[in-house]
Amino acid sequence: MEKYGSYYKLLDELRIAKGYTIADLCEGIISERTYLRQIKNGSKVNFTIFSRLLDRLDTGMGQFMTYMIHFDKSDTGVNRFAIRVHMYHFMDIGPIYELILKYKSDNKIETLMVEAFKLEFEYLINKITKDEFKIHYQVILESLKSLGTENLIVHLIKFIYHSYFKEDNIIDPKKFGQMLIDYNSNLSLFFYIMLMDKFLSFMTQQETIDFDIYEQILKKFEAYFIYINVKNYETSLETYHAFLYHVKHDYKMRDSYLYKALMNSLVIHSTYEHEAYKDLIRHGFNLDVDQFLIDYTLSIESSLLR
């Protein structure tokens, strides 16, 4: 979403809470006039400058993003809804979904993104059929064509569709992967990490992958992980490392990463999330998940007895 002024508004809330004046915060980093202009109508954010301002407030980017997603009372619910749909975390999604149903925006791309996540959610909870999901989503894709623009959110909308209907070939995975590698993230960080996760998850379940592209995106995903350091992404990270070793036929390292990922999933995921995650493992690794856990646990116990 291109409403970057909201980031500075949240930053200013932190400034006030920590007792800094605008002059104290901005000195040597940004002019006070520019800072106030960004709060009022920020059209672009310099990631380096914004990070330096957060550092002065002794706040990491990960902490800031967590606050933005979960605790900002003025938040429309879009970020909270998107991350829950992305991670299949539906336990507390009801009230946020009700907000989304009433959501309106002057930004056409933002509106289409919200509609895309709404449709995906309704399909996942069996409120609509896969055919209905496809038909309604194709209307979104047609609307994107009329906008004549490409940005990270547009790529995200397209990839959500591709992940369910790859037979339609609306994207070229190799070119798409290269776009992710070349992308220079600003404060679209939240959606950039989400899109890398979606891409890696999708590729993990394919019969053939471009190994070099997969590995490069995994390295970027790992580098950006520190900004949204949540257990779900940690589980994803371990899974993708396991898959790399699986492709390399290094099963000892694969099993080590995979066991950690599965144990994380058992602890942090709801039943729905864990079953979806087990499906990913079955498709990507061709393993019986329950049997794998039994065998690996027995091997650990056996090694301890030696």
N, C-alpha and C positions, 0 to 999 in steps of 0.2 A: 504494500500500500504506500502511496506516495505522499502521505501526510506527515512529512518529517518534522513540522513544527511541534507535533505532540511529543516528540522525544525531548525537545528542549523544555517543554512545559513540565514534564516529569523530572527532568534534571533540575529545574528551578525549585520544584517541591523539595527535592533532596537538599538543595542549597539552603533553603529556609530552615528545614528541619535540623540541619547541622550547624546553623548559626553563622553562615558565611554571608558577607555582603557581595553584591555583584562585582564590585571592584576587586575584592579579595579573590574571588573565583577566577575572574578573567585575566588578571595581571600576567602579562608575558605570554598569554596564549591566544586571546581573541579580544577585539575591542568591545567595550561595553555596548556600543551602538549596534554592532553586528549581532551580539548576543541577544539583545532585546528584539532586534528585527527577526531573528530566527524563532524566538518564542511566539511572536505575533503571526508570522507568515513564512515559516521555513520551507523553502522549496528544495533545498539540497543540504546534506550534512556531510562535512568532512570527517571521515571516520577517525583519523589521527587526532584532530583537534578535540573531537567529542570524547575520545578515550582519555586525553590529557586532562580534560575538565573533570571526568569521573575520577581519575587518579587523585586529583587535588581534593576531592571529597572523600577519598579513601574508600571508593566503591569500585568493584570490578565490573567489567561488562556483563559477566554472567549474573551477578547480583542484580544489575539494572534490568536485564532482560527478564529475569524471574519476577521482579517487581512489576514490570510492564504487563506480563502475561497473567499473573495470578492476583495481584493486589491493587492495581490501579482502579479506583472506584469509578473513574470517569470512562473507563474502557467500555467500548460498545459490545464486547463479548466476542468479537471476530477472532482475535488471536487465541483466546481460550477455547473457542469452538474448534478452530482449525487444528490446534495441537491435540485435542482429544480425539477428533476424527482420525487424524494421522496415526495416532498411537492406539486406536481402538479402546480408548479409556472412556467408558460410557456411564460409569457409576454415578457421577454428579453432573451429567451433561444436560439433563432435562430442563432446568431453569435457563441455561445458556442457550439451548435450542429455541426456547420460547422467545428470548431476546432476538435471536437471529431471524425468526419468522417476521418480526416487526421492523427489521433493520432496513434503513434507506440511506443511500449515499449519492452524492452528485458525481462521484468518480465511477465511470462506467466499468473500468477494469476491476475495481474493487467489488462492485456489485456482482459482476460475473463470477469472481472468485468465491464470494460468499455463497452464491447459488450452486457452484460446483461442489463445495464441501457439504452443503445441505443435501444435495442429491446423493452424494456418496454415503452420507450418514443414513439417509432413508433407505438406501439399498442394503446397507450392511445390517440394519435392524429389521429387514424384510417388510418395510412399509411399502416399498415399490418393488416390482419385479426387475430382473436384469434388462429385459426388453424396454420397460418404461424408463429405466435409468439411461439406457442408450439413446432412446428417442429424445428425451428432455435434454440430455447432455449435448446432443448434436446441434440443438438450438443455440446453446452457449458457444459452440465452436463457430457457428455461422456468424454470430454477433461479433466474435473476435475478428473475423475476416473484414468486417465493415469498418473496424477501428483502424486497420492498416498500421498497426504498431507491434513491436516485439519488445518485451522486457521480461524480467524474471518471473513476474506473476503470470504473464501470458504463457511462458514455458511451463510453469507449474500446472496451470489449468489443462494444458494439452497433455502433459505427462500423466496426470490422473486418469484421463480417458484412455491413453495408450496402455496403461498398466492393466486395465480391464479388457480392452479390446485391441490387443496387439495385431490381430489379423487385419485390421483396417489400415495399418501402416501409415499413420498420420505423422510419425516422426521416424527419423533414421537414428537408431541407438548410438551408432559410432559418432555421427556428427553431434548428436545431443550430448554425449559424454564429453566430447572435446569442448563444447560450449561451456559445460560445467567446470572443466579444468581451466579454461581461459578467463572465466568470469571474475571480475574484480569486485568483490563485495563491498558495499557501503553499509548502510543500516537496513538493507534488505536481508541482513544476517539471519534472522529468524526463519525466513522462507527459503533462503539458500541452503541452510543446514537441512531443513525438511526435504528439499528437493534432492539433495545428495543422498539422503537416507532412502527416499523413495526409489531413486535410480539404482542404488546398490542392492536394495531388497529385491527389486524386479530382476536385475541381472543375475543375482544369486540363484534364481529359480529357472534360468534359461539353460537350454542344452548346450549352447555354445556362447562364449563371451570373448570380448577383446580383452585379454589379460592385462595388457599394458594400461589401457584406459581405466579398467576397474581398479588397478593398483594405485594409479595416480589420484583418482577421485577418493579412494579410501584414505590416502595420505592427507588430502585437503580436509576431508571429513574429520579426521583425527586432530588436525591442527586447529580447526574451528570448534571442536567439541568443548574446549575449556570455556567458551562463551555461554553455552547452555549446557552446563554439566548436570545432566539428569540421568537417573538410573536407566530409563528406557533407552537413551542414546548409548549409554555404556554397554548395555546388552547388545544393541545393534553393532557397535564397534567390535566387540568380542566375536560376534557371529561372522562378520565380514572377514576378520583376520582368520577365523577358522576355515572359511571358505577358500581363502587364498592357499592355505596349507593343504586343503582337500584337493584343489586343482594340481598342486605340486606333488601330491601323493605322499606328503609328510604327515602320516596319520597320528603319530604321537603328539605333534604340536597341534594338529587339528582338534584332537580329542580333548586336549588340555583347555583350549579356548572355548570349545563347544560346551564342555561340562560347566565351566564358569557361567557362560551365557544362559544355559538352561536352568541352572540353580538360581540365577538372578531372576529369570522369568517366573519361576515358581513362587518367589518371594514377593515380587512387585506387581505382577500382572493379575488382573481379574481372571476368572475362568474363561471368559470370552477371549481376552487378550492372549492368554496362554495357549488356548487351542489354535488361534490364528498363527501364533508363533511356531507351534509344533508343525503346522502345515507347511510353513516356510522351510523348516528343517527337513521334512519329508521330501519336499520337491527338490530342494537345493543339494541335499547330501545323500538322498536315497537311503535314509536310515529309519529304523523303528525307534522313535524317541524314547519310549518307556523302557525298551530293552537296552538301549544304549546307556541310560542312566543306571540301570541295575548292574550291567556289566562293568561300567567304569567305577561305580561305588565299590563293587567287590574287588576290583583290581587295586584300589586305594587301600582297602582294609587288608588285603593280602600283603601289600608292600610294607605296611606298618607292623605286620607280624613277623617279618623276616629278621 
